[in-house]
Amino acid sequence: MPTINRRIAASIEGDFVVFIIGMRVNKPLKLHKWLPVAIAMPRMLRWLDKHPQAGLLGFQSGGTPRSPTLIQYWRSFEDLARFAKQMDAPHVGPWRNFTKNVGTSGDVGIWHETFKVRAGEYEAVYGNMPVFGLAKATRHVPVGKRGESAAQRIGLEPQNSET
């Protein structure tokens, strides 16, 4: 991915949700416990890519091999919750398998954090980066379009009329 050699900001209309999810391999030798968990997420992402109406705007992966993490951007909490419970989507089955096969054994850890972000109350700035994160999931604009300061970009200070 080519870098954009200036500062850009992410821009999205309306509220959205940031969903951060990860796993931690606590017992690496128990491959039969953690591998199904590791395989489930790419399947879900492929399904979501084929079903944009489900509400996933985009995602960014990171973490470490022992503790992979995904940052997901969703159109709404309702879309995220619907996907989690939808019987013909690829979440319910892996979740049931996890609770049955791993449960509270401690072999594999899973976690998530969910943040509902109100319109205009976020900041996402990137400098000398490829289009990344929220800007990749939505759209990117020159920093001045969202305000020159962090306080302007999250709606705590008014933008100057010339920006």
C-alpha positions in Angstrom: 0.0 0.0 0.0 1.4 3.4 -0.9 1.8 6.0 1.8 0.0 9.3 1.8 2.7 11.8 2.6 0.5 14.3 4.4 -1.8 14.3 7.3 -5.3 12.9 6.7 -8.3 12.2 8.9 -11.0 9.6 8.8 -14.5 10.9 8.1 -17.8 9.1 8.6 -21.3 10.4 8.7 -23.4 9.4 11.7 -22.7 7.2 14.7 -20.7 4.0 14.4 -19.3 1.2 16.5 -15.7 0.2 17.2 -15.4 -3.5 18.1 -12.1 -4.8 19.3 -11.8 -8.5 19.5 -9.0 -10.9 20.3 -7.9 -14.2 21.5 -4.9 -15.4 23.6 -3.3 -18.8 23.2 -2.7 -19.7 26.9 -1.6 -23.3 26.2 0.2 -23.4 22.9 0.5 -27.2 22.8 -3.3 -27.6 22.9 -3.6 -27.0 19.2 -6.9 -28.7 19.0 -8.3 -26.1 21.4 -7.0 -22.8 20.0 -6.8 -23.6 16.2 -10.6 -23.8 15.8 -10.9 -20.4 17.5 -8.1 -18.9 15.2 -9.7 -20.3 12.1 -13.2 -19.0 12.9 -12.5 -15.3 12.6 -11.2 -15.3 9.0 -14.3 -17.3 8.0 -16.5 -14.7 9.6 -14.6 -11.9 7.9 -15.0 -13.5 4.5 -18.7 -13.9 5.1 -19.0 -10.3 6.2 -17.1 -9.2 3.1 -19.6 -11.0 0.9 -22.6 -9.6 2.9 -21.9 -5.8 3.3 -25.5 -5.3 4.3 -24.6 -7.0 7.6 -23.0 -3.7 8.6 -19.2 -4.3 8.9 -17.5 -1.2 7.5 -14.0 -2.6 7.7 -11.3 -4.0 10.0 -7.6 -3.8 10.9 -5.7 -6.7 12.3 -2.7 -6.7 14.7 -1.5 -8.1 17.9 1.0 -10.9 18.2 0.9 -14.6 17.0 0.0 -15.7 20.5 -2.6 -12.9 20.9 -4.1 -11.8 17.6 -6.4 -8.8 17.7 -8.9 -7.3 15.2 -10.3 -3.8 15.3 -13.6 -3.8 13.5 -15.7 -0.8 12.5 -19.5 -1.3 12.3 -22.3 0.9 11.1 -24.2 0.3 14.3 -24.4 -1.7 17.5 -27.6 -3.2 16.2 -25.8 -4.6 13.1 -23.1 -6.1 15.3 -25.6 -7.7 17.7 -27.7 -9.0 14.8 -24.6 -10.7 13.2 -23.7 -12.3 16.6 -27.1 -13.9 16.9 -27.9 -14.6 13.3 -28.3 -18.3 12.8 -27.3 -18.4 9.1 -24.2 -16.3 9.8 -20.9 -17.8 10.8 -20.8 -16.7 14.4 -23.3 -18.8 16.4 -21.7 -22.1 15.5 -18.1 -21.2 16.5 -19.3 -19.5 19.7 -21.2 -22.7 20.7 -18.2 -24.8 19.8 -16.0 -22.5 21.9 -18.2 -22.7 25.0 -18.5 -26.5 24.6 -14.9 -27.4 23.8 -13.0 -24.7 25.7 -15.4 -23.2 28.1 -13.6 -22.2 31.3 -10.6 -24.6 30.8 -8.2 -21.7 30.4 -6.6 -23.2 27.3 -7.7 -20.2 25.1 -8.7 -16.7 26.2 -11.1 -14.5 24.2 -12.0 -11.0 24.8 -13.8 -8.0 23.1 -14.5 -4.4 23.8 -17.3 -2.5 22.1 -17.5 1.3 21.8 -20.4 3.2 20.4 -19.1 6.5 18.9 -21.5 9.4 18.4 -21.3 11.4 15.2 -18.4 13.9 15.2 -17.1 12.8 18.6 -14.0 10.9 17.3 -10.6 11.7 16.1 -8.6 9.6 13.7 -5.5 11.2 12.1 -2.8 9.6 10.1 0.5 11.1 8.9 2.8 9.5 6.3 0.7 6.3 6.4 -1.2 4.2 3.9 -5.0 4.6 4.3 -5.4 2.7 7.6 -7.9 1.9 10.3 -11.1 3.9 10.4 -10.0 5.9 7.3 -9.7 2.7 5.4 -13.1 1.4 6.6 -14.9 4.7 5.8 -13.2 7.5 3.9 -10.2 9.8 4.3 -10.0 13.6 3.9 -7.4 16.2 4.5 -7.0 17.0 8.2 -8.4 20.6 7.7 -11.7 19.2 6.6 -12.2 17.7 10.1 -10.4 20.6 12.0 -6.7 21.4 12.6 -6.7 20.4 16.3 -7.7 17.3 18.2 -10.3 19.3 20.1 -11.8 20.5 16.9 -11.9 17.1 15.4 -13.8 15.6 18.4 -16.2 18.5 18.5 -14.9 20.3 21.7 -13.9 23.4 19.9 -15.4 25.1 16.9 -13.5 24.8 13.6 -12.1 28.0 12.2 -14.3 29.3 9.4 -11.4 29.2 6.8 -10.8 25.4 7.3 
